[in-house]
Amino acid sequence: MRLSGLRFLFSFLLIISLTQCKRHGLPPGDADNGGLTLPGGFQAVVVVDSLDGAARHIAVNSNGDIYVKLRFPSPLGGNAALRDEDNDGKADVVKFFDEYQDKSSYGTGMRIHNGYLYFSSVTRVFRQKLTPGQLVPDSKIELMLTDTQPPRQHDTKPIAFDNKGNMYIPFGAPSDCCQFEDRTPFSPGMDPCPILVNRAGIWKFDANKPNQFQKDGSKYATGLRSIVALEWNDKTNNLYTVMHGRDYLHSTWPKYFSEWEGAVLPSEEFLLLKDGADAGWPYYYYDQIKGKLLLSPEYGGDGKNEGKGTEYTQPIVGFPGHFAPNDLLFYTGNQFPEHYKDGAFIAFHGSTSSAPYPQSGYFICFVPFKNGEPAGPWEVFADGFAGVDTVVNTSDARYRPMGLAMGPDGSLYISDSEKGKICRVMYKGDKTKF
């Protein structure tokens, strides 16, 4: 009787699960949601548990094909293409493609725009025309942009597009805070900071013109130390980013900042960037506890001096320090409950410099939006990537969330930079009761 009862229960649950999946038109989630902790009604399925070369940013085509910018390009190419042929949520086909120049780690960009696949290394941006129904593009690779300076810190090249044919590319600052001696205790900052001329900003380019250099674009925004998360919002018609804040406030200026302040400051800034915006780096940093831009100690600040901080672009949200925001996506789908419509998902890659306190981040954040502005406190949407409760050292984290993309059905795809794991998050609950 006991065995028969278990068989009946299993059959009943299987029927319910299949019925639910059929009703939603979505594949079943994994029993453990791929190790993720999600809000009620959400499920996750592991599309692929690992990729040779791990993963950075990702893009999902209109037919559900997934394109991945590899963190460490394999001998077979710098990108990967994945296809689910039987709608079980799992990748049945994985192909590597595109051997291109500058195959270094941390190439970041992977976006689909107007039928082209755009992707980047640390010094170049490329594109390829996609053929409908064909997984791996066989068209000629076009070199769209070349950064003539050799790779240095903060040289990732995420990509964003507006609706007027423009492409936005950051040029990161090869410095922590424009000191005379980078990351050296008590080293003052250069004033004016020469880095701001050609770095620490976002440039605007023609999205359809090959063989461009920085000089062919126009500076759109400045005062931005390091940008990996970059996105154009079609509804508000504005460019947004979440900036990596500077490091080492305590270790370089212990007179003004405690170990705790060094671990939680300065803020990772969520910024709406208009043409001509200046976010204040290196002269200012944002203190999310005080809610103000404060003068950097390299320029005479002491953790209290506001200087002329009010004259710079203010963040729309100030996150705790060192979370490492590595991708940004505005949710425009209809699968998720209304709460998520038009809101922002942010992939926090996780800190490396919060010692002696635990490292922080390693989750997917959600910021609700209404009328183009944040409409409530930010939330932890997906957690469990690290696999441990306390991350003492960054190497303790099993997975680190990296890239975000939305599928044609409104599913949210998340990539991991450590092993190349990709998860698909789906909503299976009752949206009226969420």
N, C-alpha and C positions, 0 to 999 in steps of 0.2 A: 504493500500500500504506500509505503514511504517513497520508494523509487518511482512508482506510478505518479504519485503526487508531484514529485520534483519534475518529472517529464512534462506533466500537464502545466506546471507553473512556467517552465522554460518555454514551452510552446506558446503559452498565452503571452508571455513577455515579448517573444519574438514576433508574434502577430501584431501586437500593439506597436512595437518599434517599426516594423515594416509599413504598417498602416500610417503611422505618423510621418515617416519619411516620404511615403507616396503622396500624402496630403500636402506636405510642404514642397515636394519636388526636390528634396535635398538628400544626399547620402547620409547614412547613419553616422553618428559621432562615435569616437572610440570610447570604450568603457571607462577609461580614466581621463578622457578629454585630452589625451596627449600629454598628461602631466600638468595641465593648466587648471588654475582656479578661475572660474568665470561667474558672472552674475546669473541669477536664476533664469532658466529657460534657454540658456545658451549651451551649445555643444561644440566640441572641436574634434577634428579628424586630422591625423598626421598624413600629409600628402606624401612626404618623403622624410625618412628619419635621418638621412645624412647625404651630403653631396661631396664628391671629390673636389676639394678647393673651397669648401664652406660657402657662405653666401653673404652678400651685401644687400643692395636694393633689389627689388623685384617689381615686375609688372605683369598684369593679367590681361590677355586679349579678349575680344568680344565673344570668342568661342570657348573661353575657359583655359586656353593654353597659358602656361606660366613661363616667364622669362626671368632668369636669375643672373645678376652680375656676380661672378665668382670673386671671392676674397683673394684666393691664391690661384691664378689661372693654371689649369692643368695642361699637360702636353697636347691635349685634344682641343683646347680653346679657352678663351677667357669668359665665355658665357655658357649657360645651360638652358635647355628648353624641356619642359615637362608637359605631358599630356595624360589625362585620365580618359581612357577609352570606354569604360563600362559604368561610369557614374557612381563608383563606390567611394569616391573621394581620394583614392590613392593614385599616385602617378604610375601608369603602366609603361610609359615610354620616357626615358631620360636620355637626351642627346647633348653632347658638348659641341660647341662650334665657335668659330671666329678666333683665329690666331691673329692678333694685331700688335702694333708697336707698344712699347712701354708697359710690358706685362709685369707691373709691380703690384704689391699688395695695396689694399685700401682704395682701389678704384671703386667708385660708388654708384654713379648714376645708372639707372635702368628705368626708362619711361617709354610708353607708346603714345605717339602723337601724330595724328593725321595719316595713319597707315604706315608710319615708320617706327622702327625700333631704335631709340636713342640710348647710347650707353657711353660710359667714360672710364678712362684711367685717371691717374692723378694729374696728368698734364695734357690730356687730349679728350675731345668729345667726338664721337662717331655716330653715324646712323646707317641703317639698312632698310630698304623697302620690304615690307612684309607682303607675302602672297596669300590671299584668303584661302584658308583650309590647309595650308602648308605649314608644318611645325617649324622647321629650320629654314631661315631665309637663305636663298642662294644668290641674292642680288649683290651687286658691288658694294663694298663698304666705303662710305664717304667720310672723309676726315673733315669735320665741321669747324673745329676750333683747336688751336695749339697754344699751350702756355710755354713760352720759350725759356722760362726760368726752370732750373733743375728742381726735382722734387724735394720739398722740405716739410716741416711739420705743418699741419692744418691745410694740406694741399688737396683735399678731396674735391671732387667736382660733381655735386648733385645738380640736377637739371629741373627747371620749371618752365612752363609755357603759359603765356597769356592768350587771349582770343583775338589778338591782332597780328599774329605772325612773329612774335618776339620770343626769344629764349633767354633765360636768366641763369647766369653761372657765377658762383662765388670764387673769389681769389683770396684764400686765407692768409692770415698774418703769421709769418715764420718766427713767432715770438710769443711769450706769455703776456708781457705788458710793455713792450717796446723799451726795455731797459738797455742801458749801455752794455751790461753784461747779463745776458738772458738767464732768468731763474736763479740769480745770485743774490744772497741776502744783502739788503741795504743798497743795492744798485739803483740809482735814480733812473727815471725815464727820460728819454730824449724828447726835447720840446723845442720846436714842433716835431712830432713823430714822423720820420721820413717814410716809414712803411705805408702810411695812409695814401701816398701818391698812387701806388700801383697795386697795393694789396689791401687786406682788411676791408673788403667791400664786395658788392655784387654788381656785375656788369650786364648790360642788356645787349643782345645780339640778334641778328636776323636768323630766324629758326630754319631758313631754307637756303642759306648761302654757305657753300663749302669753303674750306681753306681760309678761315678767319683767324686773326690774332687778336690779342687784347686791344690793340690800338683801333681795331675795326668796330669795337663796341663803344658804348657810352656808360659811364659810371652811374648806376641807379641809386645805390645806397652805400654809406661808408660807416666807419666806426664799429665794424663787425669782426670779432677776433677769429672765430672758427664756426663755419656753417656746414652741417651735414643734412639737417632737416629743412627742406625748402619746398614750398608749394604755392601755386596760384589758386585763389579761390574765385571760381567763375561767378558765384552768386553775389559776392561783394565787390568783385572786379579789383582785387588787391593781392599783393604779394605778401606772404607770411613766412616767417622762419622761427625756429627755436634755437637760440645761439648757445654754444658752449662758452660758459664764463671762464675767467682767468683762474689760475691755480695758486697755491702756496702763499696765501695771505699770512698764515702763522709762521711758516718756516722762513719766509723772507722778511717779515716784519713782526717779530714776536713782541716788540714793545707795544704794539697797538692791538694785536689779535691773539686770542687764546687758541689752544688746540681745538677746542670745540667750535669756535668761530671759523677756524680754518677748514673744519670738516663740513660745515653747513653753508658757508659763504664762499664766493658771491653767488647770486642767483643764476640759474639757467633761464634766459629771458625769452618769452614768447612775444614776438614782435610783429606788428602790422607795419609794413614798410611802404610808404609813399615814395614817389620819385623825389630824390634829394634828401632822403632821411639820413640822419646821423645818430647812431645808437650810443656814441660816446666813448667807445674803446679808443685808446688805452687810458684816457684821462679820467674816466668814470666807470664805476661798476654799480650794479643794482643790489641793494640789501633788501631782500624780501621780508625780513622781519621788521625793519623800520619802514618799508614801503617807499624807499627813496633811492635815487641815484646819488652816490657819494663819491667824493674825490678820491682817486687812487693814491695809496701811500707813496708811490713813485713820483707823484706830482704834488706832494705836500699834504695829503690826506692823513687822517688819524683814526678812521673808523666812525667819525662823527661829522666831519666837515662836508657840507653839502655843495660848497662852491657854486658853480653855475649849472648844477645838474638838471634843473627844471627846464633848461633851454634845449635839451636833447630829447630824442624820441623815447617816450616812456613805454615800457613793456605793458602788454595787456594782461599778462599773468607772469608772476615771478615764482619759479619753482626753486626748491632747495638746491644747493650747490652740488656740482659734480655728478648729477644724474646721467649726463651724457645723452642729450636728445639726438637721435640719429635718423629719424624719419618722421614725417608729418603727413597726415591724410585727412581731408575733410570728407565726412561720410555723406554721400548723396544718394545712396540706395534706399530701397523700400522694404528690405527684408527685416531689418532691426526695428525695434519699437520706436515710436515717435520721439522719445527722449533723445535718441542718437542722431536724428535728422539734422544735417548741416553742421554737426559738431565736429570737433577735432580729435583724432587719435594721434598719440605721440609715442614713439618707441624709445624708451629710455634704456640705453645700452648698459648702463651701470658704471659706478665710479671706480677709479683706480687710485685716488689720492685722498681718501678720507681717514687714513690711519692717524692716531691710534684707535679711532672709532671704527665700527664696522663699515664696510662699503655699502653704498646705497644705490637705489634705482633697480634695474633688472626687471622692469615690468612695462606693460602697455597702459598708458594713461588716457583718460578721456576728459575733454573739456566741453561741456554743453554750450551751444551757441544759440542766440536768438537775435534777429535783426542785425546780424553781422558782428555781434560782440559776445564775449563770454557771458553766460547767463546763469552762473552758479559755480560753486567750488569744483575744482578738478577731482577726478575719481580714479582709483585703481580699477582698470577694466579687466586685465588679464595678468595673473601672477603665477609664480611657480616655475619660472624659467631657470632660476639659479639651482633649484633642486635641494637647497639647504636653507635653513631658517636664518642663519647668520653668515654673511659673506665676510670673512676676516681678510682674506686676500682675493684679488680678482680671479685668480686661478681656481678658487673654490667653486665658482659658478659653472654649472654643467652647460647651460645654454645662456646666450645673451641676445635679447631681442634686437633686431637690426632694421629690417625693411618692412614696409606696409604697402598693401595694394587691395583694391576692391575688385571682386569678380563681377561678371555681368548680372548675376542673380542677387548681388548685394552682400555676398559672403566677404568676410575680412580675412586676408591672407597675411601671415606673419613669418618672416624669415629669421633665422638664427645665424650669427656670425661664427660660432665656434665649430659646429659640426655640419652646418648646412641643413638643419632641420627646418621644414616648412609646415606650418599648421594652417588649417582653414577653420575659421570660427563661424558658426551658423546659429540662427535663432530658431528654436523649435517650439517655443511656448506660446501662450495666448497674449497677443500684444495689447489687448484691451485690459488685461489684468496685471501688466508688468508694473 
